[in-house]
Amino acid sequence: QKVRLARSLSKVFDALGFVRFDEEQQTDSDDFALARMTGTGRLNMLCLTSAKFGLSLSGPEFLVIRPYVHRMYFLCNKWELIKSMRQSEKRMRTSARIYLTGSGREFTHLEFTPPTINLNNCQLEQVLVEQSGVYLAKPACGRMGHQQQLVRIRPDCVQGDLLDFLRSSQFLEMNRSQVILQRYIERPLLVDKRKFDLRVYLLVVNARRYTVKGSKMSTGYFTFLHPGFLRLCTAPYNPDHPDLAVHLTNQSVQAKHTPDFGQLKEVTTWYPDELNEYLNRRHRLPRKDWARDELYPKVGAILGYVSAVFRPKLDDRTSSLSNSFRIMGVDFLVDEQLRVYLLEFNSHPSWSRQTSVLNQLKPSLWLEAACLTSETLLRFQRRLPVRDAELVTRHNFRLIYSSEEPLLARKNVAKMYV
C-alpha cells in the first residue's frame, strides 16, 4: 500500500515542482520515496518515509511523512488516551488553562468519551457495581475490531459476570492493564435502521523556520480535520443480537461476519453529505443540515481540544527532521440524543479501497493533504497567515488547531458546547 500511495502522489508532486531522484533505489519492496523541489525560496526536498525507515535530515527545506512516532502511543493506546487526558486536564486546572464551554463550564474529556475502565483497576468490582451495564471489552492497542467482545455486567452479579466474560474471552492470558471496558452506547443514532460511526482524519503538520538572523529555529504546529466517511453495518441494529457485525462497523469485522459481504460492501460506506441528506429527508432532527452545521463542527471542536492537550506528543519539536506531517484515523459515534463520542485514534488507518466511496475518497484525501501541507509550511516560513480563508489548496480539510492562533480551538469549543 505504501508503494502504491507514493506512486499515486507522483502527479501532485510534479505539479508542485518536485522531481524524483535516486530512482535506482526504488524497488517494489521499498517503503519510501524521495523527491526534490527545484527553485529558490521554495521547499526543495520532500521525503516520504515509513516509521521504521529513519533519516537524519535537518534544515527547513525538508518535508517528511512520519506515520508514527513513539509519543503517539499515548493517543493510540485506548487506555493511555483516557489516562493522559485526565492527567493533562488536572495540570490545566492547576495552571488556569482550562477550556470553557459557551456557558462558562469547564470542558473536559468527559463531554465526549464513553466511561472507560481498565481491567487492572484494583477497585474494579466496586466500580462496576456503581456503573453496571453493557461494555465493549477491547485490547488497549487492538486494531480492526480484533478480540472485541460485548460484556453485560449486572449490579448484583458483578463477580460472576466478570468471571464468565474472562473465561469465554481471549483476554484471560493477556496483561489486564492492556484490556479496557468501554461503556457500550446501546442507543446509537441509526441510519437506514443500521448502526454507523464516523471515520474522520486528523492531519498534523509540524513546521519549522529560522528566525530573521537565522540563528534559531522556531516551530509551528497545525492540525486539520477531514470529514472522511461513514462506516455502516450491513444488518439492522438490534442491541440484543449476539453477532458482532450488528454492533461493530469496522469493515474487517463486517467482512468476517457477513457471508455475502462481497455483494453488500457498497452499502457499508457513505459520504458525509449522504448522511446530511438522509437526515434532512427523514425530518428526524430539530434542525435542517444538522450533520453539516453541527455534527462535523463539533467533531472539529473535540479534535482541536485533543490537539491542544496532546501537543507535546504530536508536535515534533525534538525531531532532527525539519518539517513533518502525518495522517491519523479517528472514530466517532453519535447516540440518539445526538451526543458525540470519540472512540479511538488509529496511527495506521487502513488505506484499502474496497468500495466506490473509498476508492474516490482516499486518493483525493492524500492529494489534498500533500498540497495543503506544502502550502502551510511555505506560508509559515514566509510568516504569512495560516487560516482556512487564505489556504488556496484547502478543500475538504478544516483547520482546527493553530500555534499561530491558539484561541481558535477555544473558540470552537465555546461555540459548539453550551
N, C-alpha and C positions, 0 to 999 in steps of 0.2 A: 504493500500500500504506500509506503514511503517513497519508493522509486516512482510509482505512478503519479503520486502527488507532485514530486519535483518536476516531472515531465509536463504535467498539466498546467503548471505555473509558468512554463517557459515563455509563453506568448506575452503574458503580462510583464515579465521581467524584461523581455525585449522592448516592449513599449515604454518601459520606464528608463531604458538606456543601459540595461545590464547586458554583458556579453559573457558567455561561458568560457572557462579555461580549464587546464588540466584534464582535458577530455579523456586522455588515456587512462585516467584513474576511475572513470565512470563505468562500472560494470553492473550487471543485474543484481549482484549481491550488495552493492553499495547502499548505504542508508543515509548518504549525504550528497549534497550538490553544492558546487561553488560557482559564483559568478562575479564579474567585476563591472562596476559602473564607470563609464567614461565621462569626461567633462570636469571642469574645475568648479569648485564651490558646491559640489553635489556629493551625495553618498557615492563612494567609488568602489565599494565592495559589498557583496552580500554572501552570506554563508547560511545554508540550511543544514542543520545537524540534528542527530538524534541524541538522546540522553547519554548514551554510552560512548559517544564519539567526542572527546574533549579537544578543544582548540585553545591555545594561549595567544589571544589576539588583544590588541589594545589600540586606543585611538578612536575618535568619534566617527570614523569612516566605515566601521564595520556594523553589520546587522546580522543577528543570529537568531534562528528559531530555536528556542530552548523548551522542548515539550515538558520536561520535568526537572526540577531541582529539589534537593533534599528537603528544603524548608516547606515545600508544598505538601509534604506528608501531613502537616497539621490541618490542612483543609481536606485532603482526600481520604484521610482516615476518619471514619464516621464518628468515632468516639472522641478523637483528638479535636475534631471540629467543634463539638459542643463544649468540651473542657477548655479549649483555648479561648472560645468566646466568653465563657464565664470569667476566666482569669483576666482577659483584656478589659471586659466591662467593669470589673472590680477596680482595675488600675485607672480606667477612665473616670470612675466615680471619685476616686481619691484625688485626682488631678483636675477635677471640674471640667472634664472634656466630654461629658455625656452628650448623646444626641437626644433631641426633643421632638415629640410629635407636634402637630398643629395646635393642640390644646395645652401644650406645656408639659405633658407627661414624659417620663424617661422612656426612651426607645431602647429595647434590648432584644436579644435573640429569641426571647420567649414569645415575641409577637409573631414569629414566622417559623419556628422549628417545633416539630412534634415532641412531646415529652419522651426523653431518651434515657435509658438506664443501662449501666454497664453490668454485665453478668457477674463481675468480680466485686460488686458493691457488698461491703461487709454487712449492710443492713437491707439486703435485697428483699428478703421475705417481708419485712416490716413496710418497706416502700411499696411493694406490690399489694399488700393488704389495703393500704391507703389509696393506691392508684390501680385497682384491678381493672380488667377489661381485655381487649384484644390487642396483641402486639405482633409486630413483624420482627422475628429474630434474624439478625444479619451478621455476617463476619464484618469486623470493623474495616477491613481492607478488601472486601469482596467486590467483584465486578460481574456485570451481565446477569444479575439475579441469582448467581450461584449460591447454593446452600441456604437460601432464604426460606423461612417457614413461618406460617401463622401459628400463634400461640394464644390460647384463651385462658386467662387467669381469673379464677373465681375468688372472691374475697374470703370465703370460708374454706377454701381448698388450695391455698397458695402452694404449700409444700408439695402436696400430691400432684398438682398440675405442673409444677416445675420439674419434678422427677419424671413424670410421664413424657414431658417435652424433651428432656435431655436424653432419655432412653431411646426415643424414636427419632432422634436427630443425628446429624454428623458433628455436632458441637461437643459431644462428650469428651472427645480426645483432644479438643483444642484448648489453648490457654484461655481461661474465662475472661481475661482482660481484653481479649480480641473479639469478644462477642457482645453485641448490644441488643437490647429490646427497644424497638422504636414503636411508639403508640400508633396503631393502625387506624387510618381515617376510614371509619366504617360507612360514612355517608358522604361520599365524594360527589362533586358536580358531575353529571353524566351528559354525554352527547350520544345521540342515537342509541340510548339505553346502555351505553358501554362506558366503562371507566377509561379515563385518559390522564396523561400528565404532559408536562411541557419539557422538552429538551431544548434549552437555550444555550448560548455560547458566550463565554467571557473572554474577550481579547485583552491581554495585558501587555502594555508597551512600556519598556524601560529605556529612557532616552538619556543621552549624555551630551554635554557641550563644555567647551573650555570657557573660562572667564575671559574678559576683554584682554587681559595681559597674557593669557594662555598658560598661566602657571598653575591653575587649579581647575579641577573638573567639577561641574555642577550636574545634578541629576533631575530628571523629570519622570513622573510616574502617572500613567494614564490607563484607565480601564474603560472598555466599551462593551455594550450588550448587543448581541444579535438575537432576534426572536426565535430563531431555529424552527422547530416544527412540533407538531403534536404526535404523541405515541398513543395508540389506542389498542385495547384488547379486541380480539375477534369475536368473543362471545358476550352476550348481555351480562350485566353485573348482577351478582347475587351474593350478598355478604356471607351467606352460609355455605356456599359452594366450596368443595374441597380442592378443586382444580386451581393451581397457581396461575394458569393462563387467564382466569377470570379476574385476578387481583393484581398481577404484575404486568405492566405494559411493555417491559423490555422486549425488544424484538427477538433476542436469543431465547427467552422464555416462551414467547408466542410460537416460535418456530419449533421448539422442542415439544411443546404440549398440545399443539394443534395439528392433527393429522393432515388436513388439507390446507396447510398454511400457504403452499405454493399458489393456490387459487385465490386465497383470501388476503394475501400480503398487501395488496394495493389499498385495502381499507384500513390498514393499521397506521398510516401516516397522513396527516393533513397539514396544509399550510396554516399559519396563524390567521390569515384573512378568512379561511374557510370556517374557522371557529367563530369568528366575529359575525359572519353572515348567518351561520346556523342559529346562533343565539338571538340575532335580530329577527329571524323568521319565526322563531318559536315564541317570541314575546315573553320570555320567562324571567327576564331581569328588570330591575326598576328603571333602567335607562338604556337607550339605544347606544350601540357601539361600545358597550362596557368592556369587552375584551381589548379593543384597540386603545380606548381612552383611560382605562383604569387598571386592568389586569397587568398588561405589559409594563406600563409606567411603575406599578407597584413592584413588579419583579426587578425593574431597574433600580428602584429606591433601595430594595433589600440588598442587591449585589453592590450598589455603591457604598452602603454601610459596611458590608463584609470586606470590600476593597480597602476601606479605611482601617478597619480593625486589624486586617491581616497585611497591611502594607509592609511591615518588617519581614514578612515571609514571602511576599511577591515582588518587592522592589529589589532588583539585583544591584544594589549599590556596592556590595562587596565583591562582585564578579570582576574578573580581569577583562571580560568582554565589554566592548564599548556600548553597543545598543542591542537589545534583545526583545523578542516578543514571543508569546505563546497563546494557544487557544485551549480553553478548558470547557468541558461539557458540564452543565449544571441542570439538575432535575427539580421541577416544582410540581406541586399538586394543589388543586383547588377543591375545597369542600362545598357542600350545598349551601352553606351560609356565606359563600364567596370569600372565605378566609384563604390566604395564600401561604403555602408551606414550602420551605426549602428542604429538600430531601437529602441530596448529596452532591458532592463535586466529583468529577471524573478527570483525572490527569491525562488519560489517553483515551478520549472518546472514539468510538468506532467511526471510521470513515467509509464503511461499506455502503453501497448504493443499490440495495435490492428492490427499491420501489421507485416509481417515476418521480415522486416528490423528492426523495433523497438524491436521485440522480441529477436533478436540476439544482437543488439547493446547495449541496456540499461543495461542488467545484466553484460555484459563484461566491460562496462564503469565503473560501480561501483566496480567490482572486481579489475580492474587496478588501480582505484583511491585509494582503500584501501591499496593495496600493495605499490603503489608509495608514498602515504602519509607516511606510516610506514618507508619506506626506506629513504625518505627525512628527517624525524625527527631524525632518528638514525644517518644519515650522519652529520646532523647539530650538534647534541650533541657530536659527536666524532671529530668535526672540519675537516671533510672530504669534498672535493668539491661536490657541488650540481650542476651538469651540465648534459645536455642530454646524453653526451657520457659516463658518469660514472653511470648513473641510470639504473641498470640492469632490474628493473621491469617495466620500461617505454616502451610502445609500440605505442599507438596512441596519447598519450599526448605529448605536447611540452612545455618546459619551456619558458615563455615569460617575466617574471619579477623575479629578484632575489635580495634580500637585500645584498647578498654576492657579487654580480656582478651588481651594479646599472647601468653600461654602456650598459648592454645587451639590454634593451628596447630602449635606444637612438640609438644604432647601427641598430636595426631592423627598426626603423622609417626612419633613413637616407638611409638605403638600399632600402626600398620599396617605398619611396616617393621622387621624384626629387625636 
